[in-house]
Amino acid sequence: MSTLPTRRLLLAAGSAAATLALTGCGTRPQVADYANEKPVFDLKNYFNGMVDGWGIFTDRSGKVVRRFIVTMNCTWNGEEGILDEDFVYSDGKKEKRIWRMKRLTGADGIVRYEGRADDVVGIGNGEQRGNAFRWGYTLALPVDGKVYEVQFDDWMYQMDNKVVINKATMSKFGITLGELVVTFTKRN
């Protein structure tokens, strides 16, 4: 008779643990989580002028499969900006991406951005709070003669007035394909 309450207790504990595990997996960081972090990331101010970046792309196993350097020439006219990016990869390949950005401020006081680029499908959308900026977009990525539409969940964190660290997850159909990490340094 004493095994029945023990079994019930084990089943209840197992059920609670499974619920907690599933709930924990479902929670993702939100940009509001960083609202009180300093320094406050002013994307329009940071990405104005020349910015250099060094990055890596890792596959799902964590293996570095690409390295690159990016030089950005950024200009703003009021609430609209151009982020002109020149990439040089470790294999010598070069790419250019020009973001046409627009700063928006919602009624809730949250600073939002939208952006377009020639190899971006639709509009990229971003939101800034505290030292963090979250940027989501779909990139038309050419691979071996085919073009795949992949989603980027891009997070930037301002470390100080010169350094921003960028971490992005690339996925398709909700499956992570790899991660991108870039360290940006603003020139004087």
N, C-alpha and C positions, 0 to 999 in steps of 0.2 A: 504494500500500500504506500509506503514512503517513496517509491520510485515514480508514482504518478505525479505528485507535486514537483518532484525534481525534473521530470520530463517537461511539465508545463513551464517551469521556470526557465529551462534551457531553451524551449521553443520561443518563449516570450523574449528572452535575451537575444536569441538569434534573429528574431524578427526586428527587434529594436536596432540591433547592429546593422542589419541589412538596410533598414530605413535611413539610418544615419549615413551609411556609406553612399547610398544613392543620392541623398540630399547633398552631401559634401561634394559629390562629383558634378552636381548640377549647378552649383554656385560658381559664377565667374566674376572676376573683378569688374567693377564699374568705375567709370571715370570720377564719379562723385566720391569714391573711396579716398581720393587724393586731394580733396577740396582744401584741407588744412596744411598740405605739404608746401614747403618753401624751397627754393625761390619759386614764385609764381611764373609759370611758363607763358610768356607772351609770344606766340608763334609769329605774329606779324613783325615784332621787333627782332626776334632772334634770327629768323630767316629773311634778313634784309641786309644786303651786301654780299660779301664772299664767305662761303662756308665750305669746309673740306670734310670729307668723311672716309672712313676705312671700314669695310664690312666683310662678312662671311655669310655664306648660305650653307646650311647643313641639311642633309636628308633626314628621313624619319628615324634613322638609327643614331643620328648625332654626328655622322661623319661630315667633315667639311668638304663640299664638292665644288664650291666656287669662292674665290676671293676677289675683291674689287676695291677701287678707289673712286670716289665721286667728288667732283668739284661743282659747286652750285653758285650761280650768280643770281641773286634774288633782288627784286625791286617791287616796290609798292606805290600805287597811286590811289590815295584814299583808302577805301576798303577792298580794293582789288590788287592782286599781286601776281607776279610771274616768278616761278621757281624753275630756273633753267639748269637742268642736271646733265653733266657729262660723266659717263661711267667708263672706266678702263678696267677690264677684267684681267686676271692673272694669265689667261691664255692669249692676251693681246687684243681680244675682241673689244670693240667700242660701241656704246649705245648712247642715245640722247633721249631725254624725256623732258618735256616742258609742261609743268603744271600751271594752269590758269586758276588762281584761287580767289575766293570771295569770302570775306569775313562777315558773319551774320551775328546779331545779338537777339536772342529770344526774349519774350516777355518775362521769362523766369530768371533773366540775368546771366544765363549760361552762354558763354562764347562758343559759337559754332562756326564751322567753315564748310564750304563745299568747293570741290575742285574737279577740273577736267584735264585730261591729257589724251593725246592721239591714240595711245595704246590702252586706255582705260575705257571699259564698257560702262556707259552711263555716267553717273556723277558719283564722285567720292564724297563721303560725309565724315566730318570730324567734330569733336567736342573737347573743350579744354576746361579743366578744373585743377586748381592748385598747381603742382609742378608737372602734371601729366596731360598728355594730348593723345586721344584715341582716334584713329583714322581707319575707316573701312572702305574698301573699293574692290572692284573686279578688274583684273588685268588680263588682257589678251596676250598670252605668253606663247611665242613661237618655240616649238621643240621638234627637231628633226623633220622640218618641212610641214608640220601641222601646227595649228594654233588652238590652244586650250584656254578656256576661260577659267581662271582660278581666283579665289577670294583671298584677300589680305586683311588680317586683323592686326593693325599696326599700332604700337604703343611707343610714345616718346616721353622721356623723363628728363627735365632740365636739372642738371647737377649743380651748375653755377652759371655765371654770366657768359662763359665760353663753351661749355661742354653740354651736349645733349646725347643721351644714349637711346637708341631706337631698337626695339625688339618686335619682330613681326612673325606671325604664323601664316603660312600659305596652305590653303586647303581646297579640296574639290569634293562636292557632295558631302560636306561635313567631315571628310577624312583628312587629317593633317598630312601634308606632303613634305613639309620641311619648315625650317625657321631661318630667319634672317636677323643678324645683329649688326648694327652700324653704330660707330662712335663718330659724332659730328663735333667739329671744333670751329668756332666762329673766329674769323680773322679780325684784327683791329680795324 
